[in-house]
Amino acid sequence: MIDRRTFVKRLSQAAGAATAASFSETWSEAGQTPNSTGAERPRTKAPPNAADCHTHIYDARFQSAIPALPNAVVSDYRLLQRRTGTSRVVIVTPRNYVVDNTVTLDALRQFGASARGVAVVRPTVTDAELRRLNDGGIRGIRFTVANPAVAVVSIDMIEPLAKRIADLGWHIQLNMSREQIVENADLLRRLPVPLAFDHLANLRAPEGIEHPAYSVIRSLIDRGRTWVKLSGAYINSVVGPPYADVASVARAFVKAAPERTVWGSDWPHPSETERKPDDALLFDLLATWVPDEKVRNRILVQNPEALYGFSAG
């Protein structure tokens, strides 16, 4: 038996496909992008130096401790860049590789100056390794802790590692449940580094910004060192594409602090095993959430420059 969220999302897929088509124009130069539905360009034009601030690379050349996607390599992602028009990318090490960041470092080398990375480490990491990661383009570390049964890091590791990366100018990226955000509010407030919350801070529909976690995150944003990724709409939606039930969350964060939001595709969408999202639709969502082109360009260009250290465009 499937749960209600999965049932509703499946039920809406046919309607969602038609809606997605209305957001896009035909894209035929490179055809289908692996791990993405559809073959159209977004309707929204990406500005020069636009950054996709949340992606993963899975490359079979590198052994993964947990089974990983076989075909989400740099050449595949370059096809997505041709489709969406983005030119900068942030690569986040998937939990499949545990604390081996080799796959991410290799991808960063392939992309060069147009890429930055977010690693996964544990407190046993050496200072020499942290410096090596920094030299390779890493600018933060991620904690995916919503499900402790499958997590490869834990909440108790956050503070000691935050203290060690502070001098590097890195940030902590958090993929936590709403309940964990509330339970660990004091911890988050005392960390000595900037924070970045994944996937709209996991403020799932239908509760959205009415959940107490939103107030915690707003208080952190008001301190001037917390960011939110406008990503993962399909993760937080109940109704499916075009994910109208999460729009209020995205708009609330943008209204509160447009200078503290970045956009990400979450390609290759590892949570979606039955049907991949349409990446043209996901990019066009940003225009529906942020109609002001100047603000939208800030989210895509200037904000990533500030958070990840890309050269000013």
C-alpha positions as CSV (number, residue, x, y, z in Angstrom):
1,M,0.0,0.0,0.0
2,I,1.3,3.5,-0.9
3,D,1.0,6.5,1.4
4,R,-1.3,9.4,0.6
5,R,1.5,11.7,-0.6
6,T,2.8,9.2,-3.1
7,F,-0.7,8.4,-4.3
8,V,-1.6,12.1,-4.9
9,K,1.7,12.8,-6.7
10,R,1.2,9.8,-9.0
11,L,-2.4,10.9,-9.7
12,S,-1.2,14.4,-10.7
13,Q,1.6,13.4,-13.0
14,A,-0.4,13.4,-16.2
15,A,-1.8,16.8,-15.5
16,G,1.6,18.0,-14.3
17,A,3.2,17.0,-17.6
18,A,0.7,19.2,-19.5
19,T,1.3,22.1,-17.1
20,A,5.0,21.7,-17.4
21,A,4.7,22.0,-21.2
22,S,3.1,25.4,-20.8
23,F,6.1,26.7,-18.9
24,S,8.6,25.7,-21.7
25,E,9.6,25.9,-25.3
26,T,10.9,23.0,-27.4
27,W,14.5,22.2,-26.8
28,S,16.0,19.9,-29.5
29,E,19.7,20.7,-29.6
30,A,20.8,17.9,-27.2
31,G,17.7,15.9,-26.7
32,Q,16.9,14.2,-23.4
33,T,19.0,14.9,-20.4
34,P,19.7,11.9,-18.2
35,N,17.8,11.9,-14.9
36,S,15.3,14.6,-16.1
37,T,11.9,14.4,-17.6
38,G,11.1,16.4,-20.7
39,A,13.2,17.9,-23.5
40,E,12.3,21.5,-23.5
41,R,14.1,24.7,-22.5
42,P,12.8,26.7,-19.6
43,R,10.7,29.7,-20.5
44,T,12.8,31.8,-18.1
45,K,16.1,33.0,-19.5
46,A,19.1,32.4,-17.2
47,P,21.3,35.4,-16.8
48,P,25.1,35.2,-17.4
49,N,26.9,33.4,-14.5
50,A,23.7,31.9,-13.2
51,A,24.4,29.2,-10.6
52,D,22.7,25.9,-9.9
53,C,23.5,25.6,-6.2
54,H,22.4,22.1,-5.5
55,T,23.5,19.1,-7.6
56,H,25.1,15.7,-7.1
57,I,27.5,13.7,-9.2
58,Y,27.4,9.9,-9.2
59,D,30.2,8.3,-11.1
60,A,30.8,4.5,-11.3
61,R,34.5,5.1,-11.6
62,F,34.4,5.8,-7.8
63,Q,33.3,3.1,-5.4
64,S,30.3,4.0,-3.3
65,A,29.6,2.4,0.1
66,I,25.9,2.6,-0.6
67,P,24.4,1.8,-4.0
68,A,24.3,4.9,-6.2
69,L,22.9,6.1,-9.4
70,P,25.0,4.8,-12.3
71,N,24.8,7.6,-14.9
72,A,24.8,11.0,-13.2
73,V,28.3,12.2,-14.4
74,V,29.7,15.5,-15.4
75,S,29.0,15.1,-19.1
76,D,25.4,14.4,-18.2
77,Y,25.1,17.5,-16.2
78,R,26.6,19.6,-18.9
79,L,23.6,18.6,-21.0
80,L,21.3,20.0,-18.3
81,Q,23.3,23.2,-18.3
82,R,22.8,23.5,-22.1
83,R,19.1,23.0,-21.5
84,T,18.6,25.5,-18.6
85,G,21.3,28.0,-19.5
86,T,23.0,28.0,-16.1
87,S,26.8,28.1,-16.2
88,R,27.9,27.7,-12.6
89,V,27.3,24.7,-10.3
90,V,27.6,23.6,-6.7
91,I,28.2,19.9,-6.3
92,V,27.2,18.3,-3.0
93,T,28.7,14.9,-2.1
94,P,25.9,12.3,-1.8
95,R,25.6,10.2,1.3
96,N,26.2,7.1,-0.9
97,Y,29.9,7.9,-0.8
98,V,29.8,8.5,3.0
99,V,32.8,10.7,3.8
100,D,34.8,9.9,0.6
101,N,34.6,13.2,-1.4
102,T,36.7,12.0,-4.3
103,V,33.8,11.9,-6.7
104,T,33.0,15.5,-5.9
105,L,36.6,16.7,-6.1
106,D,37.0,15.0,-9.5
107,A,33.9,16.7,-10.8
108,L,35.2,20.1,-9.5
109,R,38.4,19.6,-11.4
110,Q,36.4,18.9,-14.6
111,F,34.3,22.0,-14.2
112,G,37.1,24.2,-13.1
113,A,36.4,27.8,-11.9
114,S,32.7,27.5,-12.6
115,A,32.1,25.0,-9.8
116,R,32.2,24.8,-6.0
117,G,31.6,21.9,-3.7
118,V,30.0,20.8,-0.4
119,A,31.6,17.9,1.3
120,V,30.6,15.3,3.9
121,V,33.1,14.8,6.8
122,R,33.2,13.5,10.3
123,P,35.1,14.9,13.3
124,T,38.0,12.4,12.6
125,V,38.9,14.4,9.5
126,T,42.4,15.8,9.7
127,D,43.2,19.5,9.3
128,A,45.4,18.5,6.3
129,E,42.4,16.9,4.6
130,L,40.2,20.0,5.3
131,R,42.9,22.1,3.6
132,R,43.0,19.7,0.7
133,L,39.3,19.9,0.3
134,N,39.4,23.7,0.4
135,D,42.1,23.8,-2.3
136,G,39.9,21.5,-4.4
137,G,37.0,23.9,-4.3
138,I,35.0,22.8,-1.3
139,R,33.2,25.6,0.5
140,G,31.0,23.9,3.1
141,I,30.0,20.6,4.7
142,R,26.6,19.0,4.7
143,F,24.7,17.2,7.4
144,T,21.8,15.0,6.1
145,V,20.4,13.9,9.4
146,A,16.6,13.7,9.0
147,N,16.6,9.9,9.1
148,P,19.2,8.8,11.7
149,A,18.7,5.1,10.5
150,V,20.4,5.9,7.2
151,A,22.4,9.0,8.0
152,V,26.2,8.8,7.7
153,V,26.7,11.8,10.0
154,S,24.9,13.0,13.1
155,I,23.7,16.1,14.8
156,D,26.3,15.9,17.6
157,M,29.0,16.3,15.0
158,I,27.8,19.7,13.8
159,E,29.2,21.9,16.5
160,P,32.8,20.5,16.7
161,L,33.1,20.5,13.0
162,A,31.7,24.1,12.7
163,K,34.5,25.3,15.0
164,R,37.1,23.6,12.8
165,I,35.9,25.0,9.5
166,A,35.3,28.5,10.7
167,D,38.8,29.7,9.8
168,L,38.3,28.3,6.3
169,G,35.3,30.6,5.7
170,W,33.1,27.6,5.0
171,H,29.4,27.1,5.9
172,I,27.3,24.3,7.4
173,Q,24.6,22.9,5.0
174,L,21.7,21.3,6.8
175,N,19.2,18.8,5.5
176,M,17.2,18.4,8.7
177,S,13.6,17.6,9.5
178,R,11.3,20.4,10.7
179,E,11.2,18.9,14.1
180,Q,15.0,18.6,14.3
181,I,15.3,22.3,13.5
182,V,13.0,23.2,16.4
183,E,14.7,20.8,18.8
184,N,18.2,22.1,17.9
185,A,17.4,25.8,17.7
186,D,19.9,26.7,20.5
187,L,22.6,24.7,18.8
188,L,22.0,26.4,15.5
189,R,22.1,29.9,17.0
190,R,25.5,29.4,18.6
191,L,27.3,28.0,15.7
192,P,30.3,30.2,14.6
193,V,29.7,29.7,10.8
194,P,27.0,30.6,8.3
195,L,24.2,28.1,7.7
196,A,22.4,27.0,4.6
197,F,19.2,25.0,4.7
198,D,18.5,22.6,1.9
199,H,15.2,22.3,0.0
200,L,13.1,25.1,1.4
201,A,14.2,23.9,4.9
202,N,11.9,20.9,4.4
203,L,8.8,23.0,5.3
204,R,6.5,20.5,3.7
205,A,3.0,21.2,2.5
206,P,0.4,21.6,3.7
207,E,1.7,23.1,7.0
208,G,4.5,25.1,5.3
209,I,5.4,28.3,7.1
210,E,2.9,27.6,9.9
211,H,5.3,25.0,11.3
212,P,7.3,26.3,14.3
213,A,10.5,25.6,12.3
214,Y,9.8,28.6,10.1
215,S,10.1,31.0,13.0
216,V,13.4,29.4,14.1
217,I,14.8,29.8,10.6
218,R,13.5,33.4,10.3
219,S,15.3,34.2,13.6
220,L,18.5,32.8,12.2
221,I,18.1,34.7,8.9
222,D,17.6,37.9,10.9
223,R,21.1,37.4,12.4
224,G,22.5,37.8,8.9
225,R,24.3,34.5,8.4
226,T,21.7,32.0,7.3
227,W,20.7,31.0,3.8
228,V,17.9,29.0,2.3
229,K,18.0,27.0,-0.9
230,L,15.0,27.4,-3.2
231,S,15.2,23.7,-4.2
232,G,13.4,20.5,-3.7
233,A,9.8,21.7,-4.5
234,Y,8.9,18.1,-5.4
235,I,10.2,16.8,-2.1
236,N,7.9,19.1,-0.1
237,S,4.8,19.0,-2.3
238,V,1.8,16.9,-1.7
239,V,0.0,17.7,-5.0
240,G,2.8,17.3,-7.4
241,P,3.8,19.4,-10.5
242,P,3.7,22.4,-10.7
243,Y,4.1,22.2,-6.9
244,A,1.7,25.1,-6.2
245,D,1.4,24.0,-2.6
246,V,5.0,25.0,-1.7
247,A,5.0,28.4,-3.4
248,S,4.0,30.2,-0.2
249,V,7.1,28.8,1.5
250,A,9.5,29.9,-1.3
251,R,7.9,33.4,-1.5
252,A,8.0,33.8,2.3
253,F,11.8,33.2,2.3
254,V,12.4,35.5,-0.6
255,K,10.3,38.3,0.9
256,A,12.1,37.9,4.2
257,A,15.6,38.0,2.8
258,P,16.1,37.9,-1.0
259,E,19.9,38.4,-0.3
260,R,19.9,35.1,1.6
261,T,18.4,32.7,-0.9
262,V,20.0,30.6,-3.7
263,W,18.4,28.3,-6.3
264,G,19.2,24.6,-6.9
265,S,17.9,21.9,-9.2
266,D,18.8,18.9,-7.0
267,W,19.7,17.1,-10.2
268,P,19.9,14.1,-10.6
269,H,16.9,14.0,-8.2
270,P,18.0,11.0,-6.1
271,S,14.9,10.9,-4.0
272,E,12.7,10.4,-7.1
273,T,13.1,6.8,-8.2
274,E,9.9,6.3,-10.2
275,R,9.7,9.5,-12.3
276,K,12.2,12.3,-12.5
277,P,11.0,15.9,-12.4
278,D,11.1,18.2,-15.4
279,D,14.1,20.5,-14.9
280,A,12.7,23.1,-17.2
281,L,9.7,23.4,-15.0
282,L,11.8,23.5,-11.9
283,F,13.8,26.4,-13.3
284,D,10.7,28.2,-14.4
285,L,9.3,27.9,-10.8
286,L,11.8,30.5,-9.8
287,A,10.1,33.1,-12.0
288,T,6.7,32.3,-10.5
289,W,8.2,32.6,-7.0
290,V,10.3,35.7,-7.8
291,P,8.6,37.7,-10.6
292,D,11.1,40.6,-10.2
293,E,13.9,39.9,-12.7
294,K,16.4,42.0,-10.7
295,V,15.8,40.0,-7.5
296,R,15.8,36.7,-9.5
297,N,19.1,37.5,-11.0
298,R,20.5,38.3,-7.6
299,I,19.4,34.9,-6.4
300,L,21.0,33.2,-9.4
301,V,24.3,35.2,-9.6
302,Q,25.2,37.6,-6.8
303,N,24.0,35.4,-3.9
304,P,26.0,32.4,-5.0
305,E,29.0,34.6,-5.4
306,A,28.7,35.6,-1.8
307,L,28.1,32.2,-0.3
308,Y,30.4,30.1,-2.5
309,G,33.1,32.5,-3.5
310,F,32.5,32.6,-7.2
311,S,34.3,35.5,-8.9
312,A,32.1,38.5,-9.3
313,G,30.4,38.5,-12.7
